[in-house]
Amino acid sequence: MTFHSLESGFCVLRIKARGHRDLVTVVGHAATIAAGEWITASGDWVNDRTHGQQFKARFMRTSAPTSIDGIEKYLGSGMIRGIGPVYARKMVKAFGEKVFDIIEAEPERLREVTGIGQVRAKRITDAWAEQKIVREIMVFLHSHGVGTARAVRIYKTYGADAVQVMTENPYRLARDIRGIGFKTADAIAMKLGIEKTAMIRVRAGISYALTEAMDGGHCGLPSDQLTPMAVELLEVPGELIQTALNLELSDGTVVSDTVGETRCIFLAGLYHAEKAIAERVRRLANGALPWPFIDPVKALPWIEQKTGLSLAESQVTAIRLALLSKVLVITGGPGVGKTTIINAILRILSAKGVELLLCAPTGRAAKRMTEATGFEAKTIHRLLEIDPKTGGFKRNADNALDCDLLVVDETSMVDVMLMQALMKAVPDRAALLIVGDIDQLPSVGPGQVLADLIASEAVPVVRLTEVFRQAAESRIITSAHRINQGALPDLSRPEGQSDFYFVQADDPETAVSRIIELVKTRIPQRFSLDPIRDIQVLCPMNRGGVGARSLNIELQAALNPAGDRKVERFGWTFAPGDKVMQIENDYEKEVYNGDIGYIDDVDPDAGELTVSFDGRAVTYGFGELDTVVPAYAATIHKSQGSEYPAVVIPLLTQHYTMLQRNLVYTGVTRGKRLVVLVGQKKAVAIAVKNISGRQRWSKLKEWLGGQADRTER
């Protein structure tokens, strides 16, 4: 195998053919292929100017090898996890040509091979079975003109039923599998002969349009936006869309209701989740306090003496309110003393024997909370005890959390579905303290829970605005507050050492070279920081010359060029030492969206790669690498809830669509010791003035305020 693209199936092979003394070059398409296999190919001989004589295959079929040499090559090709060249040789020596039959029919005999114990034998037989089905899936996808890179993911979702599921309703792929869009599912459906106007297609298209809206943070869409969007997407008449919509409404998959005066269509799950959050919050807020009356007049001097701090008036007010409120929201930017207040509240209540639980949406935010308070904080997923098999939570209304006070930090990041799960598990008796920065980006997932809670006025809110003296000495913090107030931060060159800099770059090429120079040499030399572990480049967007994708490739080449031990999958190269980010929750591996790790090793023999997350080693099969991406650069959205010693943020007018105040504010507030903006002053000015951060279509504020329209149908 000289080359094989998983996505398109295109391959360049060197083949030993009957009647030919030299190896023959064959180019063609195959779903899966491994050295050692038999190939039957039909096509034409061509004389390529660069590569000489080749056989161009129009059709190619592979079958298991039969020669000892072929079998050994095939087994050792890395196709089957757990077998590399060494074990391939041992197995062929032990069983000869019968090796495939042994794996299939008498797997217990594998243990006759030295070095193969119970665990490895099971891994080999599991991988063999998986490989067979994955090949079937690949062949099915290929025969329907679809790339095969997601075959492993399809197998993981549907198992042995995969081909049957795809044949019966290919649109399920778009709904169930990340990375496969409606377009891919639609291509399969067309090949299977499903008509453009088929109801199964139009109904799937409506759910798809609403799911696209969900990716933009919406819980629903105005009816007058949904219909034209679906018409354009599906290329079918509006009347058909209306018929499909009525069917979806009567089945309850979608719900029609109003937001303000606007008639909207919601995905049912999100609609009911928002309603449930509101009912739960209102019920909690109206309950009795779980602790006996605590006199603030005594408690406040006690905490000042314990901590050696003298509390400001705004902090005293917040603590007093927290001791008397069943549900309270505390919001404010960096340096306004949120941590001091939470610490004081926790210490007062803990001294009174109140049962406390602390949580945050990401692992890094939970870790920061633990360090800041001295009380253990967990991720919301861990607190609710996620079940890796189902993705559901063991903690719920029937198995509530055991606490008198639940503190949720970084709540701006919590989306509707996660908030609903959390609210279900809070016991009636408990008080709830919600903390977050309302001016940061809203959650990546649908809804705007924190903003709606505050805007609804259904629960008391403490807004902290006073920046304390020590914090005011940091240019990061003063710049963040200036940005938040709509004023341009001071971009002039600071005298002496500072923690906030602006580096001019008027075009993408200059920006890229300045960023590489900053990350590789200037910042590490001046601030003694590690270029890979301590410095994070944060981009407004993924695409473009100064987007996260392109910068990742440049920074990877500059900071950690790949040696021999590397693997290329899903458009990326992975090698030992690379910084990577998990981009979706994986409950079995216990790694979550946004977690950053470092590659320890790439093992081509076993077809595996090991990543260390906070010192914990996690193994990925090569086919699972679409869940991680290099993380030398990441989007600001992905950085929410994290802090880094140093951040470098490119801001150019090329990012026009993403230049928004809350985006830049979120980026700047991620840096602890150093923030460097690279780009144009004009771009910074555009961002600071732009508060358009689109309205999200959600109904939670109305439900919370109790003025929700009862016209649901």
N, C-alpha and C positions, 0 to 999 in steps of 0.2 A: 504494500500500500504506500504509494508516494504521496497521495493526497486524498482526503475524503471529507466533504462538507456534510455535517450532520443535518444542516438546515435544508439544503437543496438535494442532497444525495449524490451530487456530482463527485466522481472519483477518477483518479489516475492510478492504474495498476500495472505492476510488472509481473508478467505471467509466463509460466513454463508451459509451453503448448506442444502437443504431439506433432512430430514432423518438423519442429523448428529447433535448430541447435542453440540459437541465442534466445535470451528473454525477449518477450514481445510486450510492447507498451499498448495497453487498452484504456481508452477513455469512454466513460458512459455514466449511467446513473444506477445506484443501488441503495436500497434502504439501509441495510447493514451489511458489512463485509469485513472479513478478517483473513489475515494471512493463513495459508494452508487449505482454504476451501477450494472445492471444485467450482469451476465457472463454465456455464454454457452461454455463449454470446453470439448474436447475429448482427451483421452490420457491414461496413465497408472499410477497405484498406485506404488510408490517405497518406500523402507525403507532406508532413508539416515542415514549413521552412525552418523553423527554429529547432523542432524536436525530432525531425526525421520521420521514418515510417512508423505509423501508428494504426491500430485497429479501432475504428470509431463505432462503438456498439449502439445500435438502436434499441436492442433488447438484451437484457442480461439476467440470468437466473443463477443463484448460488445454491450449492448443496453441501452437506457435511463432507469433510474430507474422508478418504478411505485409506490412503497410504500412511504408514507410520510417521513419516516425516511431516506430512500434511497435518495429521492429527496433533502432533506435538506443537507445530507452529500455531495452529488454530487455538489450542488450549492456552498457549503461552502469550497470546496476542493482547491480553488485558481485557478481552470481551467479558470474561466471567470473573467477578470480584473474588479475590481469595486465591486465584491461580495465576502465578506468573511463570516465567520460563523454567525456574528451578522445579516447581511442583509439577509442571507439565511433563518435564523429562522423567521425573520419578513415577508419575502415574502411567505414562506410556510404557516405561520399563516393566512396571508391575502387571499391567493388564493388556498391553499391546493394542490390537485393533478393536478389542471389546470395550475399551474404556468408556465410550458413550453409553453403551448398554448398561454398564456397571453403575454409572452416575444415575441413570434413569430408573433402573429396575432393582439394583441391589446396593443402594447407597451405603449401607452399613459396611460393605467390603472396602470402602475407601480407607478405612482405618488400618488396613494391612500395609498402607504406604507409610514409611517412616516420616515422622513430623506431622502427620495428619491425625489430629485427635478429634474428639467428639465435636468441639466447637467449630473447627475448620471444616470438618466433613459436612456439618449442617449448613454452614455458610456456602459451601460449594454447591450443594444440592438446591438450596433456596435460590442462589444466583442463577443456576442452570434453568430452573423453572421460570424465573422472572425473565431471563434472557429470551426464552422461547416465546413468551407472550409479547414481550417488547418487540421482538422481530415481527410477529404477526401484526401488531399495531402499526409498525413502521411500513410494512408492505401494504397494509390497508390504506394508510394515509398517502403513501406514494402513488398508489394506483388511482387515488382521487386528487392527484396534483397538489398535495400539501406537503410542506417540509416536515421533517421528523424530529426536530430537536426536542420537542416536548413529549416524545413517546414515553419516557420514564415517568413523567408526571401523570400522563393519562393512565398508565398502568397502576401507579400508586393510588389514583382516585377510584378506578373501577375494577382493578384486579383482572381476573380471568374473563369477566363479562365485557371487557372494553370494546371489542369489535362489535358485539351485539348492541351495546348501548349506542355506539356511533352510527350504526346502521338504522336503528329504530328512530332516534331523534338526535341528529348531529348538533342541534342547537343547544343541547345540554352541555356540550364542550365549552361554549362561550360562557355559560352560567357557572360551571363548576371548576374551571381550570384557569388559573392566572396565567397570562401570557398568550392565551388563545382567545382571539377576539371574535366578534360576530362575523367579521369578514371571512375568517378561516372556516368557521362552522358553515357559513353560507356557501362557500366554495364546495365543501363536501356535499352539502345538501343538493346543490345544482347537479353535481356529478351523479348523485343517487337518483336524479330525476324528480326532485321536489320542485313544484312549480313556483314561480316568483310570487304568485297571488295566493299560494296555499295558506290557510289560516294558521297552521303550525308556525309558518315563517313570520307572518305579520304579527302574531301574538308575541313571538320571541323578540321581534324587532322593537315592540313597545317596551318590554322589560329592559331590553338593551339600551334604549334611549334614556330610560330612567336611571339605569346603572351608570351610564356616562355622566348624567347629572350628579349622581352620588359621588363620582370621582372628583367633581368640581365642588363638593361639600354640601350639595343640596339634599334635602330629604324628599322634595317633590319638585314638580315643574308646573308653571302655569299652563292650563289646557291649550291656550292659544300659541304657546311655544312648542308644546309636545307634538301636536299634529303636524305642523310643517317640518319639524325635525325628522319625524318618522317617515313622512312622504319622501323627503330628500334621501334618507338613508336606504329606504326599501324600494324606491322607484315604483310605488303603487299608488292608485288614486286615494284621495282623502276619505271617500266613503268607506273603503275597505278598512282603513285605519280606525274609523269610528266604530265599525262593526266589531273589530278585534278588541277595541277598548271596552266596548259594552260587555263582551264575553269575559274579559279580564276582571272587570268590575263585578260582574255577577258571580264569578268564581272567588272573588275576594283576594286575588293576587295584588290588585291595586285598589286604592281608595280615593274617592273624590271628596274634597272639602275646600274651605276657603282659608287663605291667609290674608287678613285684613279684608279688602273688598275683592281680592283676586281668587278666582276658582282655580284650584291646583289638583294635580293627580300625584298621589304618593305611592311608593312601594309600601305594601301593607305592613311589612315588618318594621320599617322606620316610623310609619305613622303611629302604630300601636306602642312602639318604644317611647316616643316623645310623650304620648299621653300617660303612659305608665310612670315615667320619671316625674312628671308634674304631680300626679296623684300621690306618689310616694313622698315627695319633698313637702307637699302641703300637709300630709298626714303627720310626718315627723315633726314639722314646725309647730303643729298645734298640740303636741304631746307635752307631758310634764318633764321637767329636768330630771336626769338620772342621778344627780347628786344633791345632797341637802344644801340649803342656802350657804354660800360662802361670802363672807363680808369683805368687799374690796378694800374697805378702809384698813382692815388688818392684813389682808393678803398682799397688797401692793408694797408696803414697807418691808414685809417679810422677804419678798422676792428680790427687792433691791438690795437688801442686806446679804442675801444668799449669793447673788450673782456679782455684787460689787458694781452694778450699773445704776445710773440714775435715769429713770424713764422719762421720755418727753411726754408732753400733754397728749399728743395724738396716740402714743403707745398706751398710755394709761386708759384712755377712752376705749381703745380696742380690747384691752385685757378685761376691763370691767364688763363690756358688752358680751364678750365670749363666756364669762362666768355665769351670765344670766340668760344666754340664748340657747335654744334647742338646735337651731340651724343658723349658721353665720357664714358670710362670705368676706374674706379679707383680700383686697387686691391692691397692687401697686408695683412700681418698677424696681430696678436695682438700687440698693443703697438707702431704701426707705425704712429699713428695720423690720421687715416681715419676720425674719428668722428670730430676732430678739423677742418679738411678741409671742410667736409660737412656742419658743423655749419657755417663756415665763408661764404661759397657759398650761403647758404640759407639766411643768414642775409643780405648780400649785395643785393641779388636779391629781397628779401622781402622789403627792404628799397626803392627799385626802383618800387614797386607796381607790381612785377611779380607774377602771380598766380601759387602757388606751390601745388603739390600733392606728398605725400610720401607713399610708400608701402613696404611690405616685405611678404615672402611666408607663415610665420606662425604667429599665434597670439602672441606668446612670443617674436618673433623677432620684430614685429610691436610695441609692448609695450616698448621694449628696445629702439627702434628708437625714439619713442615719448619722453621717459625720457631723452635721450641723446641730443635731438635737441630742445625740447620745441615746436615743430610743431607736429600736430596730424598725426600719421601714421596709415594706415589701413592695414589689410591683403589684398592680391591681390583679394581674393574672395569677400571680402566686398566692396572693391573699385569698382570692376566690377559689383556689385549688382547681386549676384547669385540668380537664380530663384529656390527655393527649390523643386518645382514640377518637373522641367525638368532637373535640374543640369546645365542648360545653363546660359549665362550671359545677363543681360539687357543692359549693356554697350558694344557697338561693333562699327563697322564702321558707322552704321546708327545713332547711339546714342553715340557719342564719349564723352570721359572725357572732363571736362572743366579745362584746365590748360595750362600754358606756359612752365612749367618744371615738368617732372615726375622723381622722384628719386626712384630707386628700390634697396633695400638693400638685403644682403644675397642671391645674385643672383646665387651663386653656387648651391643652392637648387632648383632652378626653372627648371622644366622639359619642354620639347618641347610643349606639349599641353597647358600648362598654359601660357608659353611665347607667344604662338601664339594668345591666347585670349587677352592677355595684349596689344600686338602690334596692334591688330585690333582696340582697343579702344583708342589708342593714337592719338590725332588730328594731322593733317599734320603740323600745325604751331609750335607744341610743341618741346622743346628740351628734351633730354633723358640722365639722369645720372645713370649709372649702377655701382653698388658697390658690391664687394664680395671678397672672399678669394679663389683664384684659387687653392691653395694647399690643401683645404679641400676636403672631399669626394664629388664626383659629386652627382647630384640629385638622389633620390630614383627612380623616374619615368624615362622614356626613354630620351636619349640624353645627351649632355654635353654643354649646351647653353653658359655658361660663358667661358669655355675653347675654344670653337669654335670661339666665338666672338673675343677673344684675339689673337688666332692663325691665324685668317684670315687676320689680319692687315687691315681690311676694315674700322675701326674707330680708332681714337686716344686712346691710353692706357697710364695711369699713373701707374707705378709699384713702390710702396713704400716699401723700404727695411730697412730704418734707424729706429732703435728702440730708442725711446726717453728715457732720463736719468731716469725719474721717473718710467717708465715701466721696464727699465733694472734692477731695484732693485728687481723685482718679479722673483722668480725662476720658476714660472709657465711659464712666458713669455720667459725667456732665454732658458728654457728647450724646449719649443715649437719650437723656432727658431733653436736650435741645431738639433732637430729631423728633421726639414724641410731641414736642410743642409746635412742630412745624417750622423750626428755625434751623438754618444751616449750621452744622457743627464747625468748630474752628479747624480749618484745613491747612492753616499756615504751619511752617516748619517749627516744631517746638525747640526751645533752648534747652540744651542738656538732655538727660534721659527722660523719656516719657512712656506712657503705655498706649498712646493713640497717635497714629501717623497717617498721612495721606501721601501716596506716591503717584505722580502724574503719569498717565499713559493714554495717548489720544486715539490709539487704534488697537484692534485685537492682537496683532503680531507683537507690538511693543509690550502690551499688557502681559502676554504669555511669557515673554523672555524675562520681564521684571519679576513676575510671580515665581518663576523657577529660580532666579537668582536670590530672591528673598528667602524662599523656603530652603534652598540647598546650602547657601553660604551666609548671607547677611544676618538673618535672624539667629541661626545657631551660634555664629561667632559673637554677636553682640549680647545676646541674652542667655547664652549657654543652654539652649534648648535642643532636643533631639529632632531632626527634621521630619522623621516619620512618625514618632510617637507623640510629640508635643505640639506640632503645628498642623492646623487643619485649614485647608482652603474651602471656603463656603461660597457657593455661586447662587445667583438669583434663579438660574434655570439650568436644565440639563443640556439643552441643545446649543449649537453655535460654537464659534472658535474659542470663546472664553466660558463655555458651559462646562458643567461637571464632567461630562463624558470625554470631551476632547482634552481637558486639563488632566484627567486621570491618566490618559495614555502618555502625555508629555512628562508628567511628574514621575510616573512609574519608570519610564526610560531613564530619567535623570537620577532618581534616588535608589532604585533597586532593579537594575537591568537583569533580565532573566538569564540564568545559565542553562545547563543541560536538563536539570530536573524541573520541567515545567509542563503545563498542560494548557491547551487552547480549547476553550468551550464557550459557546453562546457569545462569540464576538470579543471575548476577553482572553488575556493570557494570565495565568496564575503561577506564581513561583514562590519558593520559600522566602520569608522576610516581607512579603507583600502585606500591606494594610488592607483589610477587606471589611465590607459592611453587609450584614444580613438585611435583605429587603422585604422579608415577610415573616410573620410569626411561624415558628416551627415548634410546636408544643412537645413533640417527642424528643427533639434535640435540646429543648429548653433554651433556644436562642430566639430573640425577638427583633422585629422590624427596627432598624436603626442601631442595633448592637454592633460595636466595632471590635474586630479581632485581628490577629496576625498569623499568617500561614507558617506553621512549623515545618511541614514536609509535604512533598508531592511524591506519591509512590505509583509510578506507571504500572508496575507489576500487579499491584493489588487493585489498580484503578481507583485509588482513593487519595484524598488530600486531608490533612489535619490542620485545624485552625484553633488557636488558643484564644478564648474569650475570658478576660480577667483571670488568667491562669488555669482555666478549665479547658481541656482538650476536647474538641468536637470533630467527628469524622464525617466527611461528605464523599459519596460516590461521585465519579466524574459526571454522571448523568443528572446529579442534583445541583450542579453548579449554577443553575439559573436563579438560585435563591441568594447568591452572594455576588457582589461587584467590588472592584477595587475602590478604595475609599480615601485616596490621597486628596481627592476633591469630592465634595458632596453638595447637594442642594441645601439651602438654608432651611427648607421645609423639613428635611431629614434630620437636621441638627437640633430640632426642638427638644427641650428637656435635658440637653447636654451642655457641659462647659468644657472648654479646652484651654490649656495654658496660653496658646496663641492662635488667633485666627487671621486669615488673609482673605479679603472679600473683593473680588473684581466687580466694579460698577461702571458699565459703559452704556452709551445710548443705544447700542445694539440690543440691550436687555429691555428696551422700552416697555414691552407689554408687562414685564414683571417688576418694573421700578415702582414699588409702593412703600409708603412709610412704615407699615407694620413689618414688612419683609426686612428692610434694612435695620430697623430697630431690633428685631429678633436676632439678626446676624451679629450686630455689634454687641448685644448683651450675652453672646456665647463666650466671649473672650475674657479670661481671668486676668492674665498678666500683660497681654499685648493684643491690640487690634490694628491691622494695617488695611486701609482702603486703597485699592489700586484702580486708577481709571481717570474719568473726567469729572471735574467739579460740576459741570452741567448735569451729568447723570445723577450725581448726589442730590443736586437741587431739585431735579424732576421728582426723584423718589420721595424726598422730604415733603414736597407739596402735595403729592398724590395720595389722597385718602380714599380713593374710589373702592379699595378692597371690596370687591363685589358683594352685594347683599346676598345672603344665603336664604334660600327658600326653606323655612322651617316654621313649625307652629308651636314650639315649646313655650315661647314667651306668652302666647295667648292662653295656652293651657294653664301655665303657672299663675297668670294674672286672674284666672277665673272668668275671663271674658270671652273664652273660646266659643265660637259660633256653634250652635247645636245642629247645623244643617248637614252634618255628615250623612253620606248615603252609600 
